[in-house]
C-alpha cells in the first residue's frame, strides 16, 4: 500500500508543471512586432547649376591625305613618322629635275613667242600707216592684223604653259597644309609615285584644337528653346560663346573646357536628336580623335534653387521613378517624382517632392507603402558642386 501511494504522489508532482503551463497559455494574448526602423532625411535645399550631360566622340578639325600630284621617283622623306609639324614644312620630295627642265623649256618658248609678237606688232603698225596713206593694200593690212593677234595669243599660251610648269615643279615638294601630326609614311625612297593617279604618301591630322561631337535629345532641345525664349537668348549668343566641358574615362569630373561652335539646323528624323559640336584647346594632345568622352554644358547658366535627395533613395517601377516618404502617423507613401541631374551623390528632384517631406534614405527594403515604420532622422548632406 505504501508503495502504491508513493507512485501516486510521484505522478502528481510530475504532472504539476504541465498543468501550470496549460493554465498560463490560456491567459497569454498576441503582441504585434514593433514597426521596422528606417532612416529618413529632409531634402537638401541648395542652388544647383542645371547641366545637360551626355556622351560624345572626339574628332580632328583637319585630317588630310598627303598625295603625290605628279609622277616621279620619291627622292627624299624629310620628317620622322608621328612627328608634329608646322604648316608649310616640307615632308616629301619627288625628283624635281624633269619638272625643272620642263619649266625652263616653257620659259624659253615664252621668250620666243614674246619676240615674235613684238615683230608682228611692229609689222602691223607699218601696214596701218601705209594703208592710211593708201600706199599698201587692205589685204596686207588684214594679214598683219591677223598675225599680230595670233602671236599675242601664242604669248598668252606660253605664259600659261610656264605657269603650269611652275605649278608641277612645286608639286614635287609635298608640304604640310596645316599644323598637325604626320602618320607613318606609306611609301619608300626610290618608289615610283603618281604613276596611275594620286598616290597617298601619309596622312596629317590636326590635334590642337580638337572637336567633340555629341547629340541632344528632342526633349532637351525643346527645354532649351523655352529657356532661350524666356531669357531672350539667340543661337548667335550660344555658338562660339556657351561653355562646354568634357571628361575622359580616367578623369574625375570635367576638366577640359571648350565652347560650342556648331549647332545643326535640323533634328535627325532617324535618331530624334540634334547634332552639336564643341571645340577644345588640346595643346598636350590629351584628347585624341576617336575617344568617347563625357560631355556636359549648362542649360541654365545661373544656379537654380533645387531639392536634392540621395540618388540611392530613388526607386523605379513600371510607372516611373519614385521615392518613399514617411507621412502622417509614420505611414510610408510611394511618391512619384520627376528627376533632374545628378550632383555628386545626390539627385535633383524637379517635381513630386516638398521641402518638409521625410524621405526614406536607409532601410528602404523594410519600408512598405501603406504600413507604419519607426523613422530615425539622419542629417542632410550638402551636394557636391
C-alpha positions in Angstrom: 0.0 0.0 0.0 2.8 2.4 0.9 4.5 1.6 -2.4 1.3 2.5 -4.4 0.8 5.7 -2.6 4.4 6.7 -3.3 3.9 6.2 -7.0 0.6 8.3 -6.9 2.4 11.2 -5.2 5.3 11.0 -7.7 2.9 11.0 -10.7 1.1 14.1 -9.2 4.3 16.0 -8.9 5.4 15.1 -12.4 2.1 16.4 -13.9 2.0 19.6 -11.9 4.4 21.7 -14.2 2.3 20.7 -17.2 -0.9 21.9 -15.6 0.7 25.2 -14.6 1.9 25.7 -18.2 -1.5 25.0 -19.7 -3.1 27.5 -17.3 -0.5 30.2 -18.3 -1.1 29.6 -22.1 -4.7 30.1 -21.7 -4.1 33.6 -20.2 -1.5 34.8 -23.0 -2.5 37.3 -25.8 -0.8 38.0 -29.3 1.5 41.0 -29.2 2.3 42.6 -32.7 6.0 43.2 -33.5 7.3 46.8 -33.4 7.3 48.7 -36.7 10.6 48.4 -38.7 13.2 51.1 -38.3 14.1 53.2 -41.3 16.3 56.2 -41.8 14.7 59.4 -43.1 16.0 62.8 -44.1 14.6 66.1 -45.4 15.5 67.0 -49.0 18.7 69.1 -49.3 17.8 72.6 -50.4 20.6 74.1 -52.5 21.1 76.2 -55.6 22.3 74.0 -58.5 23.6 74.8 -61.9 21.5 72.7 -64.3 23.8 70.8 -66.6 22.9 68.7 -69.6 25.1 65.6 -69.6 25.7 63.1 -72.5 28.5 61.3 -74.2 30.3 62.3 -77.3 33.2 61.5 -79.6 36.4 63.4 -80.4 37.2 64.2 -84.0 40.1 66.0 -85.7 39.3 69.5 -87.0 41.5 68.8 -90.1 42.7 65.5 -91.5 44.1 65.1 -94.9 45.9 62.5 -97.0 49.2 63.7 -98.4 49.3 62.6 -102.0 51.8 62.7 -104.9 50.2 65.0 -107.5 52.9 64.5 -110.1 54.6 61.3 -111.3 58.2 60.5 -110.3 60.5 58.7 -108.0 60.4 59.6 -104.4 63.7 61.2 -103.7 63.5 62.3 -100.0 61.4 62.0 -96.9 62.0 65.0 -94.6 60.2 64.1 -91.4 60.0 61.3 -88.8 56.9 59.1 -88.5 54.5 60.6 -86.0 56.3 63.9 -85.8 54.4 67.2 -85.2 55.0 69.7 -87.9 54.1 73.3 -88.8 52.2 74.5 -91.8 54.4 74.7 -94.9 57.0 72.2 -93.6 58.5 70.1 -96.5 57.6 66.4 -95.9 58.3 64.6 -99.2 60.4 65.4 -102.3 59.7 63.8 -105.7 62.5 64.1 -108.2 62.2 67.7 -109.3 64.8 67.6 -112.2 62.4 66.6 -115.0 59.9 69.3 -114.0 62.7 71.9 -113.7 63.7 71.1 -117.3 60.0 71.5 -118.4 59.8 74.8 -116.7 63.0 76.1 -118.5 61.6 74.9 -121.8 58.3 76.7 -121.2 60.2 79.9 -120.2 62.3 79.6 -123.4 59.1 79.2 -125.5 57.6 82.1 -123.8 60.6 84.3 -124.6 60.4 83.3 -128.3 56.7 83.9 -128.5 57.2 87.4 -127.0 59.9 88.2 -129.6 57.6 87.1 -132.5 54.8 89.0 -131.0 56.8 92.2 -130.9 57.8 91.8 -134.5 54.2 91.2 -135.6 53.1 94.3 -133.6 55.7 96.4 -135.5 54.6 95.0 -138.9 51.0 95.8 -138.0 52.0 99.3 -137.2 53.8 99.8 -140.5 50.9 98.3 -142.5 48.4 100.5 -140.7 50.4 103.6 -141.6 50.8 102.6 -145.2 47.1 101.9 -145.6 46.2 105.3 -144.1 48.4 106.8 -146.9 47.0 104.5 -149.4 50.4 103.0 -150.2 49.6 99.4 -149.2 46.7 97.2 -149.9 43.9 96.3 -147.5 44.9 92.6 -147.8 48.4 93.3 -146.4 46.8 95.2 -143.5 44.4 92.4 -142.7 47.3 89.9 -142.7 49.4 92.0 -140.4 46.4 92.4 -138.0 45.8 88.6 -138.0 49.5 87.9 -137.4 49.6 90.4 -134.5 46.5 88.8 -132.8 47.7 85.3 -133.4 51.2 86.0 -131.9 49.7 87.7 -128.9 47.5 84.6 -128.3 50.7 82.5 -128.5 52.3 84.7 -125.9 49.4 84.1 -123.6 49.5 80.3 -124.2 53.3 80.4 -123.5 52.7 82.2 -120.2 50.1 79.6 -119.3 52.5 76.8 -120.1 55.1 78.4 -118.0 52.7 78.8 -115.1 51.7 75.1 -115.4 55.3 74.1 -115.4 55.9 76.1 -112.2 52.9 74.5 -110.5 54.1 71.0 -111.5 57.5 71.8 -110.2 56.1 73.0 -106.9 54.1 69.7 -106.6 57.5 67.8 -106.4 57.7 69.0 -102.8 54.8 68.0 -100.6 54.4 70.4 -97.7 52.2 70.3 -94.6 48.9 72.0 -95.4 48.4 72.9 -91.7 49.9 72.4 -88.2 49.5 68.7 -87.2 50.9 65.3 -86.7 52.0 63.2 -89.7 51.4 59.5 -89.6 53.8 56.8 -90.6 54.9 57.0 -94.3 53.2 54.6 -96.7 55.9 54.8 -99.4 59.7 54.2 -99.5 62.5 56.3 -101.0 63.0 55.4 -104.7 59.5 54.2 -105.2 57.6 55.4 -108.2 54.6 57.5 -107.1 51.8 59.2 -109.0 52.1 56.8 -111.9 48.4 55.8 -112.2 46.8 58.7 -110.3 47.4 60.3 -106.9 49.5 58.1 -104.5 48.9 58.5 -100.8 52.2 59.2 -99.1 51.0 59.7 -95.5 48.2 61.4 -93.5 48.4 64.6 -91.4 46.0 65.2 -88.6 45.4 68.4 -86.7 45.0 67.7 -82.9 45.0 71.3 -81.5 42.3 72.4 -81.2 40.0 69.4 -81.4 36.3 68.9 -81.9 33.9 66.9 -79.8 30.6 65.9 -81.4 27.5 64.9 -79.4 23.8 64.8 -79.7 21.0 66.5 -77.7 17.6 64.7 -77.4 14.5 66.3 -78.7 13.0 66.9 -75.3 16.2 68.7 -74.1 16.1 70.8 -77.3 12.5 71.9 -76.5 13.5 72.7 -73.0 16.5 74.7 -74.2 14.3 76.6 -76.7 11.9 77.5 -73.9 14.7 78.8 -71.7 16.2 80.8 -74.7 12.8 82.4 -75.3 12.4 83.3 -71.6 15.9 84.8 -71.4 15.8 86.3 -74.9 18.9 84.3 -76.0 19.6 83.6 -79.7 21.7 81.0 -81.4 24.3 83.7 -82.1 24.6 84.1 -78.3 25.4 80.4 -77.9 27.7 79.5 -80.8 31.2 80.4 -80.0 30.3 81.6 -76.5 28.5 78.9 -74.5 30.9 76.9 -72.4 31.0 73.1 -72.7 33.0 70.7 -70.6 34.5 67.3 -71.3 35.8 64.4 -69.2 37.8 61.4 -70.3 37.2 57.9 -68.9 40.0 58.3 -66.4 39.2 61.9 -65.5 37.3 62.9 -62.3 34.7 65.5 -63.3 35.0 67.5 -66.4 38.5 69.1 -66.5 38.6 70.0 -70.2 36.9 73.4 -71.1 35.7 74.5 -74.5 32.9 76.3 -76.3 30.1 75.2 -78.5 30.9 76.1 -82.1 28.2 74.4 -84.1 24.5 73.5 -83.7 22.8 71.6 -86.5 19.8 73.4 -88.1 17.6 70.3 -88.1 16.8 67.4 -85.8 17.6 64.0 -87.2 14.5 62.0 -88.1 16.3 58.7 -87.6 17.6 59.4 -84.1 15.4 62.3 -82.9 18.4 64.2 -81.8 20.1 67.5 -82.6 23.8 67.4 -83.6 26.0 69.8 -81.5 29.8 70.3 -81.6 32.3 71.8 -79.2 35.8 72.9 -79.9 38.5 72.5 -77.2 42.1 73.6 -76.8 44.3 70.5 -76.9 48.0 71.6 -76.7 49.1 68.4 -74.8 47.1 66.1 -77.1 45.2 64.7 -74.1 42.1 64.2 -76.3 42.6 62.1 -79.4 40.3 61.6 -82.3 38.0 58.7 -81.7 37.9 59.0 -77.9 34.5 58.5 -76.3 34.1 61.3 -73.7 31.6 62.6 -71.2 30.1 66.0 -72.1 28.2 68.5 -70.1 27.0 72.1 -70.5 24.7 74.3 -68.6 21.2 74.7 -69.9 20.7 77.5 -67.4 24.0 79.3 -66.6 22.7 80.6 -63.2 22.2 78.3 -60.1 18.6 77.4 -59.6 17.1 76.6 -56.1 16.6 72.9 -56.0 15.6 69.9 -53.8 18.1 67.0 -53.7 17.9 63.5 -52.2 20.5 60.7 -52.2 20.5 59.1 -55.7 20.3 55.7 -54.0 16.9 56.7 -52.4 15.3 56.9 -55.9 13.5 53.7 -57.0 11.8 52.7 -60.2 8.9 50.6 -61.4 6.8 50.2 -64.5 5.1 53.5 -63.8 8.3 55.5 -63.5 10.6 56.8 -60.8 9.6 57.3 -57.2 10.9 58.0 -53.6 9.5 56.6 -50.4 8.2 59.3 -48.0 7.1 58.8 -44.3 3.9 60.8 -43.9 1.3 61.3 -41.1 1.2 58.6 -38.4 4.6 57.4 -39.7 2.9 55.6 -42.7 5.1 55.0 -45.8 3.9 56.6 -49.0 5.3 56.0 -52.5 5.7 59.4 -54.2 6.1 59.7 -58.0 8.9 62.2 -58.9 10.4 63.9 -61.9 14.2 63.6 -61.8 16.8 66.3 -62.5 20.5 66.0 -62.9 22.9 64.1 -60.6 25.1 66.4 -58.4 27.7 64.4 -56.6 25.9 61.5 -54.8 22.6 63.4 -54.8 19.8 63.6 -57.3 17.8 66.8 -58.1 14.0 66.2 -57.8 12.2 68.6 -60.1 8.6 67.6 -59.3 6.8 65.5 -56.7 8.6 66.5 -53.5 8.3 69.2 -50.9 10.9 70.7 -48.6 9.4 69.2 -45.5 8.9 65.6 -46.8 10.7 62.9 -44.9 12.4 60.8 -47.5 13.5 57.2 -46.7 17.2 57.2 -47.2 18.0 54.0 -45.3 16.3 50.7 -44.8 14.1 51.1 -47.9 13.6 47.3 -48.1 11.8 47.4 -44.7 9.6 50.3 -45.8 6.4 49.0 -47.4 3.9 51.6 -48.8 0.8 51.8 -46.6 2.5 50.4 -43.5 3.9 52.1 -40.4 7.6 52.5 -39.7 9.8 53.8 -36.9 11.6 56.7 -38.6 15.1 57.7 -37.5 16.2 61.1 -38.7 19.6 61.4 -40.4 21.5 64.7 -41.0 21.4 66.2 -44.5 24.5 66.0 -46.7 25.1 69.0 -48.9 25.5 68.3 -52.6 29.0 68.4 -54.2 29.2 71.3 -56.7 
